[in-house]
Every structure is written in C-alpha cells, then in structure tokens.
C-alpha cells in the first residue's frame, strides 16, 4: 500500500519537541503514510527511533546531512 | 510491542528545571503507551492556573539556557502528555484548598482534584517520580 509522504520540520526544537511533533503528525496520518522529521537535536535522533520501535511503527531511514537529521517513519498501525 | 507501565509523577517544585524534566517524563512516558498520572501540588500548582505565566524561575544555568533556546515550555509538554498520550494530570486537593482555587480556575487539560490516598493507591506497583 502506498501512503502519503509528509515532512515535519522540527529544526531548532529541543528534546522532546521533535518527538512530540512527530507523534502529533502520526495521530493525523493514515496507516502506510510516511513521515520525515527534520531535527537538529542530536538526542532526538537517537530517541525517535527508540519510540518508533517501542510503539511498533517502522523506521525507514535515519540520515544526517549538514547537522540536520532526517528520520523517516512509516505508520504501521 | 508496547509494554504498558504505570508512571506516577508528583510535582511540587517551582523551579524551571524540575518542571521541565517532569513535563518531559510525563509527555514521553504517556506517548510511549504508559499510564501516566501526575499530581501537581505545593509551589508547582500556581503554574497550572488558567492563563498563568509559565516563566518559572531558573534554579541554575541550565534553566536560563532552556529559556534562551527553543525548548518546548513545560506547560506545552504537560498539555501534550494529556492530549497526545492521555496522561491524567490532577491538582492536589490540599494545595487547591490552601491556594483558594477551584477546579474551573485551572487549565482545561487538568483532571479532577485528587487526594493522596487515591494517588498512592494508583501508584502502587509502578514507577514513582518526584520533582
């Protein structure tokens, strides 16, 4: 199933800001949708995948580019 | 898969750092599928009055930095804990009596006033954090 793709720009926000923005986005998303979070907070880059694993969604990619983390998540349920 | 745990937080401090850390645990704990209950008492309660300023005094350097940098405000974190993670945030009934405020005077995300007997009973067998 191909879902929609959305980007959440949480650059400049500190922990747990990027995670909370992702969760708000996940609530509004449909199963199969992909959300890409942009974050400049190093802690969030580690914490977001932990949350995704814990609640049972899917991490598609975690890439760092010029100090910005791009974390892509698929809503699994 | 998610393992649900009970997390009980008792919040009494008026220091920015304590309020921030409690808000972080409440929000992240709640959105990770845990049952979070917060009891707000003593000097912390005044910040949860409707429209209250959330500029709590910093206890140290970190608190000052939190204000300068773009950290989410502790009040936003508690609101997100309630709205996104169904955390239950209760005012302490004793502190309300001392402060002379009613439930309707508090932020709309605040649940009904709670006493210690109920809080301690709910906290049984789970994690308890105090700030």
N, CA and C atoms of all chains as a GROMACS GRO file, in nm:
protein
  624
    1UNK      N    1   0.085  -0.121   0.000
    1UNK     CA    2   0.000   0.000   0.000
    1UNK      C    3   0.089   0.126   0.000
    2UNK      N    4   0.063   0.214  -0.091
    2UNK     CA    5   0.139   0.339  -0.095
    2UNK      C    6   0.065   0.447  -0.015
    3UNK      N    7   0.132   0.496   0.086
    3UNK     CA    8   0.070   0.602   0.164
    3UNK      C    9   0.121   0.738   0.118
    4UNK      N   10   0.074   0.839   0.185
    4UNK     CA   11   0.122   0.975   0.153
    4UNK      C   12   0.255   1.001   0.223
    5UNK      N   13   0.329   1.099   0.170
    5UNK     CA   14   0.455   1.138   0.234
    5UNK      C   15   0.443   1.280   0.286
    6UNK      N   16   0.489   1.297   0.407
    6UNK     CA   17   0.483   1.432   0.466
    6UNK      C   18   0.612   1.462   0.537
    7UNK      N   19   0.645   1.590   0.543
    7UNK     CA   20   0.766   1.630   0.612
    7UNK      C   21   0.728   1.714   0.735
    8UNK      N   22   0.796   1.687   0.847
    8UNK     CA   23   0.773   1.766   0.969
    8UNK      C   24   0.904   1.837   0.999
    9UNK      N   25   0.901   1.968   0.991
    9UNK     CA   26   1.023   2.046   1.012
    9UNK      C   27   1.033   2.086   1.159
   10UNK      N   28   1.114   2.012   1.235
   10UNK     CA   29   1.130   2.042   1.378
   10UNK      C   30   1.271   2.094   1.405
   11UNK      N   31   1.334   2.152   1.303
   11UNK     CA   32   1.470   2.205   1.321
   11UNK      C   33   1.468   2.318   1.423
   12UNK      N   34   1.568   2.318   1.510
   12UNK     CA   35   1.576   2.425   1.612
   12UNK      C   36   1.504   2.390   1.741
   13UNK      N   37   1.423   2.284   1.740
   13UNK     CA   38   1.348   2.246   1.859
   13UNK      C   39   1.427   2.144   1.940
   14UNK      N   40   1.422   2.157   2.072
   14UNK     CA   41   1.496   2.066   2.159
   14UNK      C   42   1.408   1.951   2.206
   15UNK      N   43   1.473   1.845   2.251
   15UNK     CA   44   1.407   1.726   2.304
   15UNK      C   45   1.308   1.764   2.414
   16UNK      N   46   1.188   1.711   2.419
   16UNK     CA   47   1.131   1.614   2.324
   16UNK      C   48   1.046   1.678   2.215
   17UNK      N   49   1.075   1.803   2.179
   17UNK     CA   50   0.995   1.874   2.078
   17UNK      C   51   0.978   1.796   1.947
   18UNK      N   52   1.090   1.752   1.883
   18UNK     CA   53   1.074   1.681   1.755
   18UNK      C   54   0.991   1.552   1.768
   19UNK      N   55   1.010   1.479   1.879
   19UNK     CA   56   0.930   1.357   1.900
   19UNK      C   57   0.783   1.391   1.914
   20UNK      N   58   0.752   1.494   1.991
   20UNK     CA   59   0.612   1.530   2.011
   20UNK      C   60   0.549   1.578   1.881
   21UNK      N   61   0.627   1.648   1.798
   21UNK     CA   62   0.573   1.692   1.668
   21UNK      C   63   0.546   1.572   1.578
   22UNK      N   64   0.637   1.473   1.584
   22UNK     CA   65   0.615   1.350   1.506
   22UNK      C   66   0.488   1.280   1.552
   23UNK      N   67   0.470   1.270   1.683
   23UNK     CA   68   0.354   1.199   1.736
   23UNK      C   69   0.223   1.269   1.697
   24UNK      N   70   0.224   1.402   1.703
   24UNK     CA   71   0.105   1.477   1.659
   24UNK      C   72   0.078   1.446   1.512
   25UNK      N   73   0.185   1.438   1.431
   25UNK     CA   74   0.172   1.406   1.288
   25UNK      C   75   0.123   1.264   1.268
   26UNK      N   76   0.170   1.172   1.351
   26UNK     CA   77   0.130   1.031   1.340
   26UNK      C   78  -0.018   1.013   1.371
   27UNK      N   79  -0.065   1.091   1.468
   27UNK     CA   80  -0.207   1.082   1.505
   27UNK      C   81  -0.296   1.118   1.386
   28UNK      N   82  -0.251   1.217   1.309
   28UNK     CA   83  -0.330   1.265   1.196
   28UNK      C   84  -0.309   1.180   1.070
   29UNK      N   85  -0.201   1.099   1.070
   29UNK     CA   86  -0.167   1.023   0.949
   29UNK      C   87  -0.249   0.893   0.940
   30UNK      N   88  -0.247   0.835   0.819
   30UNK     CA   89  -0.314   0.706   0.799
   30UNK      C   90  -0.209   0.596   0.798
   31UNK      N   91  -0.252   0.472   0.822
   31UNK     CA   92  -0.160   0.358   0.817
   31UNK      C   93  -0.097   0.353   0.678
   32UNK      N   94   0.034   0.340   0.675
   32UNK     CA   95   0.106   0.335   0.546
   32UNK      C   96   0.169   0.468   0.509
   33UNK      N   97   0.125   0.576   0.572
   33UNK     CA   98   0.184   0.708   0.543
   33UNK      C   99   0.328   0.714   0.593
   34UNK      N  100   0.409   0.793   0.521
   34UNK     CA  101   0.549   0.812   0.562
   34UNK      C  102   0.569   0.955   0.611
   35UNK      N  103   0.631   0.967   0.727
   35UNK     CA  104   0.659   1.099   0.782
   35UNK      C  105   0.810   1.116   0.798
   36UNK      N  106   0.860   1.225   0.746
   36UNK     CA  107   1.003   1.254   0.759
   36UNK      C  108   1.020   1.370   0.855
   37UNK      N  109   1.088   1.345   0.966
   37UNK     CA  110   1.112   1.451   1.065
   37UNK      C  111   1.249   1.511   1.040
   38UNK      N  112   1.256   1.642   1.033
   38UNK     CA  113   1.385   1.711   1.026
   38UNK      C  114   1.416   1.764   1.165
   39UNK      N  115   1.534   1.728   1.217
   39UNK     CA  116   1.570   1.770   1.353
   39UNK      C  117   1.717   1.807   1.361
   40UNK      N  118   1.744   1.912   1.436
   40UNK     CA  119   1.884   1.949   1.461
   40UNK      C  120   1.927   1.904   1.601
   41UNK      N  121   1.838   1.837   1.671
   41UNK     CA  122   1.865   1.792   1.807
   41UNK      C  123   1.918   1.649   1.804
   42UNK      N  124   2.043   1.634   1.847
   42UNK     CA  125   2.109   1.503   1.839
   42UNK      C  126   2.038   1.399   1.926
   43UNK      N  127   1.992   1.442   2.044
   43UNK     CA  128   1.922   1.350   2.134
   43UNK      C  129   1.798   1.292   2.070
   44UNK      N  130   1.726   1.376   1.996
   44UNK     CA  131   1.603   1.330   1.931
   44UNK      C  132   1.632   1.228   1.823
   45UNK      N  133   1.748   1.243   1.758
   45UNK     CA  134   1.784   1.148   1.651
   45UNK      C  135   1.800   1.008   1.708
   46UNK      N  136   1.838   0.999   1.835
   46UNK     CA  137   1.851   0.869   1.899
   46UNK      C  138   1.718   0.826   1.962
   47UNK      N  139   1.644   0.923   2.014
   47UNK     CA  140   1.524   0.892   2.091
   47UNK      C  141   1.404   0.858   2.001
   48UNK      N  142   1.394   0.922   1.887
   48UNK     CA  143   1.280   0.897   1.798
   48UNK      C  144   1.278   0.751   1.751
   49UNK      N  145   1.391   0.696   1.702
   49UNK     CA  146   1.387   0.554   1.664
   49UNK      C  147   1.351   0.462   1.780
   50UNK      N  148   1.393   0.497   1.902
   50UNK     CA  149   1.355   0.418   2.020
   50UNK      C  150   1.204   0.416   2.039
   51UNK      N  151   1.144   0.534   2.025
   51UNK     CA  152   0.998   0.545   2.040
   51UNK      C  153   0.928   0.464   1.932
   52UNK      N  154   0.977   0.479   1.809
   52UNK     CA  155   0.914   0.411   1.694
   52UNK      C  156   0.916   0.259   1.716
   53UNK      N  157   1.031   0.209   1.764
   53UNK     CA  158   1.046   0.066   1.790
   53UNK      C  159   0.950   0.023   1.902
   54UNK      N  160   0.944   0.105   2.005
   54UNK     CA  161   0.861   0.068   2.120
   54UNK      C  162   0.712   0.060   2.086
   55UNK      N  163   0.665   0.155   2.007
   55UNK     CA  164   0.521   0.154   1.981
   55UNK      C  165   0.484   0.075   1.856
   56UNK      N  166   0.584   0.023   1.784
   56UNK     CA  167   0.555  -0.070   1.675
   56UNK      C  168   0.532  -0.007   1.538
   57UNK      N  169   0.589   0.110   1.513
   57UNK     CA  170   0.589   0.164   1.376
   57UNK      C  171   0.720   0.121   1.308
   58UNK      N  172   0.750   0.180   1.194
   58UNK     CA  173   0.866   0.132   1.119
   58UNK      C  174   0.959   0.248   1.082
   59UNK      N  175   1.088   0.232   1.114
   59UNK     CA  176   1.188   0.333   1.076
   59UNK      C  177   1.236   0.298   0.936
   60UNK      N  178   1.224   0.393   0.845
   60UNK     CA  179   1.269   0.366   0.707
   60UNK      C  180   1.411   0.416   0.684
   61UNK      N  181   1.445   0.529   0.748
   61UNK     CA  182   1.580   0.582   0.730
   61UNK      C  183   1.613   0.684   0.838
   62UNK      N  184   1.741   0.688   0.876
   62UNK     CA  185   1.792   0.794   0.964
   62UNK      C  186   1.921   0.844   0.899
   63UNK      N  187   1.914   0.965   0.846
   63UNK     CA  188   2.030   1.020   0.774
   63UNK      C  189   2.066   1.155   0.834
   64UNK      N  190   2.197   1.181   0.848
   64UNK     CA  191   2.240   1.312   0.894
   64UNK      C  192   2.305   1.387   0.777
   65UNK      N  193   2.260   1.508   0.756
   65UNK     CA  194   2.314   1.590   0.646
   65UNK      C  195   2.338   1.730   0.698
   66UNK      N  196   2.461   1.773   0.704
   66UNK     CA  197   2.497   1.908   0.750
   66UNK      C  198   2.431   1.946   0.882
   67UNK      N  199   2.436   1.856   0.978
   67UNK     CA  200   2.382   1.886   1.110
   67UNK      C  201   2.231   1.872   1.123
   68UNK      N  202   2.167   1.825   1.017
   68UNK     CA  203   2.021   1.803   1.023
   68UNK      C  204   1.993   1.654   1.007
   69UNK      N  205   1.921   1.599   1.103
   69UNK     CA  206   1.881   1.458   1.092
   69UNK      C  207   1.748   1.448   1.018
   70UNK      N  208   1.743   1.352   0.926
   70UNK     CA  209   1.620   1.322   0.852
   70UNK      C  210   1.578   1.182   0.898
   71UNK      N  211   1.471   1.175   0.973
   71UNK     CA  212   1.426   1.045   1.025
   71UNK      C  213   1.292   1.014   0.959
   72UNK      N  214   1.291   0.907   0.882
   72UNK     CA  215   1.169   0.873   0.809
   72UNK      C  216   1.102   0.752   0.874
   73UNK      N  217   0.973   0.769   0.900
   73UNK     CA  218   0.896   0.670   0.974
   73UNK      C  219   0.770   0.634   0.895
   74UNK      N  220   0.736   0.504   0.894
   74UNK     CA  221   0.608   0.465   0.833
   74UNK      C  222   0.511   0.425   0.943
   75UNK      N  223   0.391   0.480   0.934
   75UNK     CA  224   0.288   0.444   1.032
   75UNK      C  225   0.242   0.302   1.002
   76UNK      N  226   0.258   0.213   1.101
   76UNK     CA  227   0.232   0.071   1.076
   76UNK      C  228   0.098   0.023   1.129
   77UNK      N  229   0.032   0.104   1.210
   77UNK     CA  230  -0.096   0.057   1.265
   77UNK      C  231  -0.184   0.174   1.304
   78UNK      N  232   0.675  -0.493   2.074
   78UNK     CA  233   0.546  -0.433   2.109
   78UNK      C  234   0.554  -0.355   2.239
   79UNK      N  235   0.452  -0.279   2.259
   79UNK     CA  236   0.449  -0.190   2.373
   79UNK      C  237   0.426  -0.263   2.504
   80UNK      N  238   0.501  -0.226   2.606
   80UNK     CA  239   0.475  -0.278   2.739
   80UNK      C  240   0.420  -0.164   2.823
   81UNK      N  241   0.298  -0.179   2.870
   81UNK     CA  242   0.239  -0.070   2.947
   81UNK      C  243   0.286  -0.074   3.091
   82UNK      N  244   0.332   0.038   3.137
   82UNK     CA  245   0.372   0.051   3.277
   82UNK      C  246   0.296   0.166   3.337
   83UNK      N  247   0.288   0.165   3.468
   83UNK     CA  248   0.225   0.278   3.535
   83UNK      C  249   0.335   0.373   3.581
   84UNK      N  250   0.321   0.498   3.544
   84UNK     CA  251   0.420   0.600   3.583
   84UNK      C  252   0.346   0.708   3.662
   85UNK      N  253   0.385   0.727   3.786
   85UNK     CA  254   0.322   0.830   3.870
   85UNK      C  255   0.425   0.938   3.901
   86UNK      N  256   0.383   1.061   3.878
   86UNK     CA  257   0.475   1.174   3.898
   86UNK      C  258   0.413   1.269   3.999
   87UNK      N  259   0.491   1.304   4.100
   87UNK     CA  260   0.443   1.404   4.195
   87UNK      C  261   0.528   1.530   4.176
   88UNK      N  262   0.461   1.638   4.147
   88UNK     CA  263   0.529   1.762   4.109
   88UNK      C  264   0.500   1.870   4.212
   89UNK      N  265   0.605   1.916   4.280
   89UNK     CA  266   0.586   2.017   4.385
   89UNK      C  267   0.674   2.141   4.366
   90UNK      N  268   0.776   2.130   4.282
   90UNK     CA  269   0.876   2.236   4.270
   90UNK      C  270   0.828   2.352   4.184
   91UNK      N  271   0.884   2.470   4.208
   91UNK     CA  272   0.854   2.582   4.118
   91UNK      C  273   0.975   2.615   4.031
   92UNK      N  274   1.080   2.534   4.038
   92UNK     CA  275   1.198   2.559   3.955
   92UNK      C  276   1.175   2.513   3.811
   93UNK      N  277   1.220   2.594   3.719
   93UNK     CA  278   1.203   2.565   3.577
   93UNK      C  279   1.258   2.427   3.539
   94UNK      N  280   1.376   2.395   3.591
   94UNK     CA  281   1.440   2.269   3.553
   94UNK      C  282   1.356   2.150   3.597
   95UNK      N  283   1.302   2.157   3.719
   95UNK     CA  284   1.220   2.046   3.770
   95UNK      C  285   1.091   2.033   3.690
   96UNK      N  286   1.028   2.147   3.664
   96UNK     CA  287   0.903   2.146   3.588
   96UNK      C  288   0.926   2.089   3.448
   97UNK      N  289   1.039   2.129   3.388
   97UNK     CA  290   1.072   2.083   3.252
   97UNK      C  291   1.094   1.932   3.250
   98UNK      N  292   1.174   1.882   3.345
   98UNK     CA  293   1.205   1.739   3.346
   98UNK      C  294   1.080   1.657   3.373
   99UNK      N  295   0.996   1.705   3.464
   99UNK     CA  296   0.870   1.634   3.493
   99UNK      C  297   0.782   1.631   3.368
  100UNK      N  298   0.778   1.744   3.296
  100UNK     CA  299   0.698   1.752   3.173
  100UNK      C  300   0.753   1.659   3.066
  101UNK      N  301   0.885   1.647   3.060
  101UNK     CA  302   0.946   1.557   2.960
  101UNK      C  303   0.911   1.412   2.991
  102UNK      N  304   0.921   1.374   3.118
  102UNK     CA  305   0.890   1.235   3.154
  102UNK      C  306   0.740   1.208   3.131
  103UNK      N  307   0.656   1.304   3.169
  103UNK     CA  308   0.511   1.285   3.151
  103UNK      C  309   0.476   1.269   3.004
  104UNK      N  310   0.532   1.357   2.918
  104UNK     CA  311   0.492   1.352   2.777
  104UNK      C  312   0.549   1.231   2.706
  105UNK      N  313   0.678   1.207   2.723
  105UNK     CA  314   0.739   1.093   2.653
  105UNK      C  315   0.684   0.962   2.710
  106UNK      N  316   0.667   0.957   2.843
  106UNK     CA  317   0.609   0.838   2.905
  106UNK      C  318   0.470   0.809   2.852
  107UNK      N  319   0.388   0.913   2.842
  107UNK     CA  320   0.249   0.894   2.800
  107UNK      C  321   0.238   0.855   2.653
  108UNK      N  322   0.318   0.916   2.567
  108UNK     CA  323   0.306   0.883   2.424
  108UNK      C  324   0.374   0.750   2.391
  109UNK      N  325   0.442   0.691   2.488
  109UNK     CA  326   0.503   0.560   2.465
  109UNK      C  327   0.414   0.449   2.520
  110UNK      N  328   0.290   0.482   2.546
  110UNK     CA  329   0.193   0.380   2.582
  110UNK      C  330   0.184   0.348   2.730
  111UNK      N  331   0.245   0.431   2.814
  111UNK     CA  332   0.235   0.406   2.958
  111UNK      C  333   0.117   0.482   3.017
  112UNK      N  334   0.070   0.435   3.131
  112UNK     CA  335  -0.038   0.504   3.201
  112UNK      C  336   0.025   0.606   3.295
  113UNK      N  337   0.015   0.732   3.258
  113UNK     CA  338   0.083   0.836   3.336
  113UNK      C  339  -0.018   0.915   3.420
  114UNK      N  340   0.013   0.927   3.548
  114UNK     CA  341  -0.066   1.011   3.638
  114UNK      C  342   0.027   1.114   3.701
  115UNK      N  343  -0.014   1.239   3.698
  115UNK     CA  344   0.067   1.346   3.760
  115UNK      C  345  -0.017   1.410   3.869
  116UNK      N  346   0.042   1.427   3.986
  116UNK     CA  347  -0.023   1.501   4.092
  116UNK      C  348   0.054   1.631   4.111
  117UNK      N  349  -0.015   1.743   4.088
  117UNK     CA  350   0.051   1.874   4.096
  117UNK      C  351   0.016   1.938   4.230
  118UNK      N  352   0.118   1.967   4.309
  118UNK     CA  353   0.092   2.021   4.443
  118UNK      C  354   0.191   2.133   4.478
  119UNK      N  355   0.182   2.179   4.599
  119UNK     CA  356   0.271   2.281   4.656
  119UNK      C  357   0.298   2.398   4.559
  120UNK      N  358   0.427   2.435   4.545
  120UNK     CA  359   0.461   2.554   4.466
  120UNK      C  360   0.440   2.538   4.316
  121UNK      N  361   0.420   2.415   4.270
  121UNK     CA  362   0.401   2.394   4.126
  121UNK      C  363   0.260   2.430   4.080
  122UNK      N  364   0.165   2.424   4.171
  122UNK     CA  365   0.024   2.435   4.128
  122UNK      C  366  -0.009   2.569   4.063
  123UNK      N  367   0.052   2.676   4.110
  123UNK     CA  368   0.015   2.809   4.056
  123UNK      C  369   0.037   2.822   3.905
  124UNK      N  370   0.131   2.743   3.853
  124UNK     CA  371   0.158   2.750   3.708
  124UNK      C  372   0.048   2.684   3.625
  125UNK      N  373  -0.040   2.611   3.691
  125UNK     CA  374  -0.144   2.538   3.619
  125UNK      C  375  -0.279   2.607   3.628
  126UNK      N  376  -0.277   2.729   3.681
  126UNK     CA  377  -0.398   2.812   3.678
  126UNK      C  378  -0.417   2.860   3.535
  127UNK      N  379  -0.542   2.875   3.494
  127UNK     CA  380  -0.571   2.921   3.358
  127UNK      C  381  -0.497   3.051   3.328
  128UNK      N  382  -0.426   3.054   3.218
  128UNK     CA  383  -0.359   3.176   3.175
  128UNK      C  384  -0.237   3.214   3.257
  129UNK      N  385  -0.194   3.126   3.350
  129UNK     CA  386  -0.077   3.160   3.434
  129UNK      C  387   0.049   3.167   3.348
  130UNK      N  388   0.137   3.258   3.386
  130UNK     CA  389   0.265   3.272   3.318
  130UNK      C  390   0.346   3.145   3.344
  131UNK      N  391   0.409   3.090   3.238
  131UNK     CA  392   0.489   2.969   3.262
  131UNK      C  393   0.638   3.001   3.270
  132UNK      N  394   0.671   3.125   3.297
  132UNK     CA  395   0.812   3.163   3.313
  132UNK      C  396   0.857   3.135   3.456
  133UNK      N  397   0.880   3.009   3.484
  133UNK     CA  398   0.923   2.969   3.619
  133UNK      C  399   1.068   3.012   3.642
  134UNK      N  400   1.104   3.048   3.764
  134UNK     CA  401   1.242   3.089   3.790
  134UNK      C  402   1.341   2.974   3.769
  135UNK      N  403   1.454   3.006   3.708
  135UNK     CA  404   1.557   2.906   3.684
  135UNK      C  405   1.635   2.882   3.814
  136UNK      N  406   1.663   2.757   3.845
  136UNK     CA  407   1.742   2.725   3.964
  136UNK      C  408   1.891   2.742   3.934
  137UNK      N  409   1.927   2.727   3.808
  137UNK     CA  410   2.068   2.736   3.770
  137UNK      C  411   2.084   2.769   3.623
  138UNK      N  412   2.207   2.747   3.576
  138UNK     CA  413   2.242   2.785   3.438
  138UNK      C  414   2.156   2.716   3.334
  139UNK      N  415   2.127   2.588   3.357
  139UNK     CA  416   2.051   2.512   3.258
  139UNK      C  417   1.911   2.571   3.239
  140UNK      N  418   1.852   2.613   3.349
  140UNK     CA  419   1.718   2.673   3.342
  140UNK      C  420   1.719   2.801   3.260
  141UNK      N  421   1.827   2.879   3.276
  141UNK     CA  422   1.839   3.003   3.198
  141UNK      C  423   1.856   2.970   3.050
  142UNK      N  424   1.934   2.865   3.023
  142UNK     CA  425   1.957   2.827   2.883
  142UNK      C  426   1.830   2.772   2.818
  143UNK      N  427   1.750   2.703   2.897
  143UNK     CA  428   1.623   2.648   2.844
  143UNK      C  429   1.534   2.762   2.793
  144UNK      N  430   1.541   2.874   2.866
  144UNK     CA  431   1.458   2.987   2.827
  144UNK      C  432   1.509   3.052   2.699
  145UNK      N  433   1.643   3.062   2.689
  145UNK     CA  434   1.702   3.127   2.571
  145UNK      C  435   1.689   3.042   2.446
  146UNK      N  436   1.705   2.910   2.464
  146UNK     CA  437   1.700   2.821   2.348
  146UNK      C  438   1.555   2.779   2.326
  147UNK      N  439   1.536   2.705   2.218
  147UNK     CA  440   1.397   2.678   2.179
  147UNK      C  441   1.346   2.545   2.238
  148UNK      N  442   1.353   2.531   2.371
  148UNK     CA  443   1.298   2.411   2.433
  148UNK      C  444   1.147   2.431   2.447
  149UNK      N  445   1.070   2.326   2.429
  149UNK     CA  446   0.925   2.342   2.447
  149UNK      C  447   0.896   2.382   2.592
  150UNK      N  448   0.796   2.465   2.615
  150UNK     CA  449   0.769   2.507   2.753
  150UNK      C  450   0.711   2.389   2.830
  151UNK      N  451   0.736   2.387   2.961
  151UNK     CA  452   0.689   2.272   3.039
  151UNK      C  453   0.538   2.258   3.033
  152UNK      N  454   0.471   2.371   3.019
  152UNK     CA  455   0.325   2.364   3.015
  152UNK      C  456   0.278   2.296   2.886
  153UNK      N  457   0.348   2.327   2.777
  153UNK     CA  458   0.318   2.261   2.649
  153UNK      C  459   0.339   2.110   2.663
  154UNK      N  460   0.446   2.072   2.732
  154UNK     CA  461   0.476   1.929   2.748
  154UNK      C  462   0.365   1.857   2.826
  155UNK      N  463   0.316   1.920   2.931
  155UNK     CA  464   0.207   1.858   3.008
  155UNK      C  465   0.079   1.851   2.925
  156UNK      N  466   0.055   1.956   2.849
  156UNK     CA  467  -0.064   1.958   2.764
  156UNK      C  468  -0.056   1.845   2.660
  157UNK      N  469   0.063   1.829   2.600
  157UNK     CA  470   0.082   1.723   2.502
  157UNK      C  471   0.070   1.585   2.567
  158UNK      N  472   0.121   1.573   2.690
  158UNK     CA  473   0.108   1.445   2.762
  158UNK      C  474  -0.039   1.407   2.775
  159UNK      N  475  -0.121   1.507   2.806
  159UNK     CA  476  -0.265   1.481   2.825
  159UNK      C  477  -0.334   1.457   2.691
  160UNK      N  478  -0.303   1.540   2.592
  160UNK     CA  479  -0.376   1.534   2.466
  160UNK      C  480  -0.329   1.421   2.375
  161UNK      N  481  -0.198   1.402   2.367
  161UNK     CA  482  -0.147   1.300   2.274
  161UNK      C  483  -0.130   1.164   2.341
  162UNK      N  484  -0.114   1.163   2.473
  162UNK     CA  485  -0.085   1.036   2.540
  162UNK      C  486  -0.183   0.999   2.650
  163UNK      N  487  -0.291   1.078   2.662
  163UNK     CA  488  -0.394   1.051   2.765
  163UNK      C  489  -0.339   1.046   2.907
  164UNK      N  490  -0.234   1.124   2.934
  164UNK     CA  491  -0.187   1.134   3.072
  164UNK      C  492  -0.296   1.202   3.155
  165UNK      N  493  -0.305   1.160   3.279
  165UNK     CA  494  -0.403   1.222   3.369
  165UNK      C  495  -0.328   1.314   3.465
  166UNK      N  496  -0.356   1.443   3.453
  166UNK     CA  497  -0.284   1.542   3.534
  166UNK      C  498  -0.384   1.601   3.633
  167UNK      N  499  -0.359   1.575   3.760
  167UNK     CA  500  -0.455   1.615   3.864
  167UNK      C  501  -0.394   1.720   3.956
  168UNK      N  502  -0.475   1.817   3.995
  168UNK     CA  503  -0.428   1.908   4.100
  168UNK      C  504  -0.447   1.838   4.235
  169UNK      N  505  -0.360   1.867   4.328
  169UNK     CA  506  -0.371   1.813   4.463
  169UNK      C  507  -0.482   1.890   4.536
  170UNK      N  508  -0.575   1.818   4.594
  170UNK     CA  509  -0.690   1.885   4.656
  170UNK      C  510  -0.647   1.971   4.775
  171UNK      N  511  -0.545   1.927   4.848
  171UNK     CA  512  -0.496   2.007   4.962
  171UNK      C  513  -0.438   2.140   4.913
  172UNK      N  514  -0.354   2.134   4.808
  172UNK     CA  515  -0.292   2.257   4.756
  172UNK      C  516  -0.398   2.354   4.702
  173UNK      N  517  -0.506   2.297   4.646
  173UNK     CA  518  -0.614   2.384   4.595
  173UNK      C  519  -0.682   2.457   4.708
  174UNK      N  520  -0.704   2.386   4.818
  174UNK     CA  521  -0.766   2.449   4.936
  174UNK      C  522  -0.677   2.560   4.990
  175UNK      N  523  -0.548   2.534   5.000
  175UNK     CA  524  -0.454   2.634   5.054
  175UNK      C  525  -0.449   2.756   4.963
  176UNK      N  526  -0.445   2.730   4.832
  176UNK     CA  527  -0.436   2.840   4.735
  176UNK      C  528  -0.571   2.910   4.717
  177UNK      N  529  -0.677   2.844   4.761
  177UNK     CA  530  -0.812   2.901   4.748
  177UNK      C  531  -0.861   2.905   4.605
  178UNK      N  532  -0.832   2.797   4.529
  178UNK     CA  533  -0.879   2.792   4.390
  178UNK      C  534  -0.971   2.673   4.367
  179UNK      N  535  -1.053   2.687   4.261
  179UNK     CA  536  -1.148   2.581   4.224
  179UNK      C  537  -1.095   2.512   4.098
  180UNK      N  538  -1.153   2.396   4.071
  180UNK     CA  539  -1.113   2.318   3.953
  180UNK      C  540  -1.129   2.402   3.824
  181UNK      N  541  -1.236   2.480   3.819
  181UNK     CA  542  -1.264   2.561   3.699
  181UNK      C  543  -1.157   2.670   3.676
  182UNK      N  544  -1.079   2.701   3.781
  182UNK     CA  545  -0.974   2.802   3.767
  182UNK      C  546  -0.848   2.746   3.700
  183UNK      N  547  -0.844   2.614   3.685
  183UNK     CA  548  -0.723   2.550   3.632
  183UNK      C  549  -0.732   2.528   3.481
  184UNK      N  550  -0.617   2.506   3.419
  184UNK     CA  551  -0.612   2.479   3.275
  184UNK      C  552  -0.707   2.364   3.239
  185UNK      N  553  -0.761   2.368   3.119
  185UNK     CA  554  -0.865   2.272   3.082
  185UNK      C  555  -0.813   2.128   3.072
  186UNK      N  556  -0.679   2.112   3.057
  186UNK     CA  557  -0.628   1.975   3.050
  186UNK      C  558  -0.614   1.911   3.188
  187UNK      N  559  -0.639   1.988   3.293
  187UNK     CA  560  -0.628   1.934   3.429
  187UNK      C  561  -0.753   1.853   3.464
  188UNK      N  562  -0.729   1.730   3.512
  188UNK     CA  563  -0.840   1.644   3.555
  188UNK      C  564  -0.887   1.687   3.694
  189UNK      N  565  -0.983   1.612   3.747
  189UNK     CA  566  -1.043   1.648   3.876
  189UNK      C  567  -0.939   1.645   3.989
  190UNK      N  568  -0.962   1.724   4.095
  190UNK     CA  569  -0.871   1.725   4.208
  190UNK      C  570  -0.854   1.585   4.268
  191UNK      N  571  -0.732   1.557   4.313
  191UNK     CA  572  -0.703   1.425   4.367
  191UNK      C  573  -0.638   1.437   4.504
  192UNK      N  574  -0.672   1.346   4.592
  192UNK     CA  575  -0.609   1.340   4.724
  192UNK      C  576  -0.498   1.236   4.725
  193UNK      N  577  -0.421   1.238   4.830
  193UNK     CA  578  -0.305   1.149   4.839
  193UNK      C  579  -0.341   1.002   4.848
  194UNK      N  580  -0.452   0.973   4.913
  194UNK     CA  581  -0.491   0.832   4.927
  194UNK      C  582  -0.508   0.768   4.790
  195UNK      N  583  -0.580   0.838   4.702
  195UNK     CA  584  -0.605   0.787   4.567
  195UNK      C  585  -0.474   0.782   4.488
  196UNK      N  586  -0.393   0.888   4.499
  196UNK     CA  587  -0.266   0.892   4.425
  196UNK      C  588  -0.177   0.774   4.465
  197UNK      N  589  -0.164   0.753   4.594
  197UNK     CA  590  -0.076   0.645   4.644
  197UNK      C  591  -0.130   0.509   4.603
  198UNK      N  592  -0.262   0.497   4.603
  198UNK     CA  593  -0.323   0.370   4.563
  198UNK      C  594  -0.297   0.344   4.415
  199UNK      N  595  -0.315   0.448   4.333
  199UNK     CA  596  -0.291   0.435   4.188
  199UNK      C  597  -0.144   0.406   4.158
  200UNK      N  598  -0.056   0.459   4.241
  200UNK     CA  599   0.089   0.448   4.215
  200UNK      C  600   0.144   0.309   4.247
  201UNK      N  601   0.065   0.232   4.320
  201UNK     CA  602   0.112   0.102   4.367
  201UNK      C  603   0.166   0.014   4.255
  202UNK      N  604   0.286  -0.036   4.273
  202UNK     CA  605   0.343  -0.131   4.176
  202UNK      C  606   0.403  -0.068   4.052
  203UNK      N  607   0.398   0.064   4.041
  203UNK     CA  608   0.453   0.129   3.922
  203UNK      C  609   0.575   0.214   3.955
  204UNK      N  610   0.621   0.290   3.855
  204UNK     CA  611   0.732   0.383   3.878
  204UNK      C  612   0.678   0.511   3.943
  205UNK      N  613   0.750   0.562   4.039
  205UNK     CA  614   0.710   0.690   4.100
  205UNK      C  615   0.826   0.788   4.089
  206UNK      N  616   0.795   0.905   4.036
  206UNK     CA  617   0.896   1.010   4.018
  206UNK      C  618   0.852   1.133   4.094
  207UNK      N  619   0.947   1.200   4.158
  207UNK     CA  620   0.906   1.324   4.226
  207UNK      C  621   1.000   1.438   4.188
  208UNK      N  622   0.938   1.551   4.172
  208UNK     CA  623   1.013   1.672   4.133
  208UNK      C  624   0.969   1.789   4.219
   0.00000   0.00000   0.00000
